[in-house]
Amino acid sequence: MDDLILELAGIAGVNPDPLTLRELVTLAEARGRFEWEQTASLMALVVNLVRNPKKSKPAKSSDFNPYYVKPKTIVKAPLSILKEVFVRN
């Protein structure tokens, strides 16, 4: 357990003494997300520098970031659908 605490503290770059294990895990995950966002931005930059604009669309950092979660699309529907689903006639 001590090795895990020290590893997480090393990743987060903090002193582990005043922190709980949950806080260390959160800090280490945040650090990973931060590092991947920087790396993904650089990867997108390199791809966009060498791509052919006529053959491909520009790359985004989200294309390379493993932590990126695509936002869910919200389907707009009229309230009458809720009435059909939840109200008995």
MOUR-V908473 format. One record per backbone hydrogen bond with DSSP energy under -0.5 kcal/mol. NH is the residue of the N-H (numbers start at 0). CO is the residue of the C=O. E is the energy in kcal/mol with one decimal. If there is no record, write none. Layout:
nh-><NH,NH>
co-><CO,CO>
e-><E,E>
//
This chain:
nh-><4,5,6,7,8,9,10,11,12,13,15,18,23,24,25,26,27,28,29,30,31,32,33,34,35,36,37,38,39,40,41,42,43,44,45,46,47,48,49,50,52,54,55,62,63,64,65,67,69,74,75,80,81,82,83,84,85,86,87>
co-><0,1,2,3,4,5,6,7,8,8,13,15,19,20,21,22,23,24,25,26,27,28,29,30,31,32,33,34,35,36,37,38,39,40,41,42,43,44,45,46,50,51,51,59,60,60,63,64,67,72,73,77,78,78,79,80,81,82,85>
e-><-2.2,-2.5,-2.5,-2.7,-2.4,-2.3,-2.3,-2.6,-1.9,-1.8,-0.5,-1.2,-2.2,-2.5,-2.3,-2.5,-2.6,-2.5,-2.3,-2.3,-2.2,-2.4,-2.4,-2.7,-2.4,-2.1,-1.9,-2.4,-3.0,-1.9,-2.1,-2.4,-2.4,-2.1,-2.4,-2.5,-2.6,-1.6,-1.5,-1.1,-0.7,-1.4,-2.0,-1.5,-1.4,-1.0,-0.7,-1.1,-0.5,-0.6,-0.6,-1.5,-0.6,-1.5,-2.0,-1.9,-2.9,-2.0,-0.5>
//
